Amino acid sequence: MPHDHHDHLSPSGHPYRPDDDHPLTYWQQMEIAVRELLIEKGVTTAQEIAAQIDAMDARSPANGAAVVARAWTDPVFRDALRADASAATREMGFDIGPMRLIALENTDTEHNVVVCTLCSCYPRNLLGLPPDWYKSRAYRSRTVKEPRKVLAEFGVTLPETTTVRVHDSTADMRYVVIPARPADTEGWSADDLAKLVTRDSMIGTGLPKSPDAA
Amino acid sequence: MARRQVSERQYMRVRADMPPGHVRTPNYLRGKVGWVERTLGPFPNPEQLAYGNKADPLPLMRVRFSMAEVWGDTSQTSNDTIDAEIYSHWLEPAEAPHAT
């Protein structure tokens, strides 16, 4: 039949997107089995698990943005953040758990960028779930070898006079970049400044939005 | 709080050996010389922790390497740096590298 080879195309001529309904993997089955056992034995409850998922989903880069905006407007907090970022963010009321956090401050002469070459360590409690590219082999292997090229691909081209500092999160610490405060934002409130802080700017692969883009 | 300790700013060489098992010291930094950017205090040894064994607390260091030291002539900009957390038992005192 002449139309046989078109069976996988939609009426508009585009291929159908493959259904993401696929059999459970070994580890997915294992997770369900262990979860059901823990509930059956009374170790945890379905409600507790749902509450924990909600708590994780509620974490977003907005938390980190509030920290950055406060560092821009409150010099005492900025010093506290540089000295002990875990304590300073906890004091702001963020539930960062046992996370050990280091804040890296960008200046006119230094630009910081964070990567985890061994796996994908990320300050989830403060920035939410990591973007998929952060976990990709390409980002992890290239950022330590050719950071300027990687940054340029993200749209951040730095002059030779700026030192690039790559931070490989290999062990127990997590990192957040405090980008430089955008120019022409004198007198802005912390709430308004937080709107300029992007997720990527706190990883170091981006810069904050400019004031006229807000 | 004493943030500065004696061991900071010292040059250290990362052990170059390749033992089997769970190791947090990145391959690309083994044998390279950097300086201790800051000390981070004791953390349980991940090489024991990974196998469910009792883990000894070990000092963790943030070591800063120049791109030139890590990648040699193929580095993009030699003054740029890489910081990584390395457990103390992977570090040996060293002289400053000649590469600048």
Interface residues (C-beta under 8 A of the other chain):
Chain A: A83 D84 R100 I102 T117 L118 V144 K145 E146 P147 R148 K149 E160 T163 V164 R165 V166 H167 D168 S169 T170 A171 D172 M173
Chain B: M1 R3 R24 T25 P26 Y28 L40 F43 P46 L60 R62 V70 W71 T74 Q76 T77 N79 D80 T81 I82 D83 A84 E85 I86 Y87
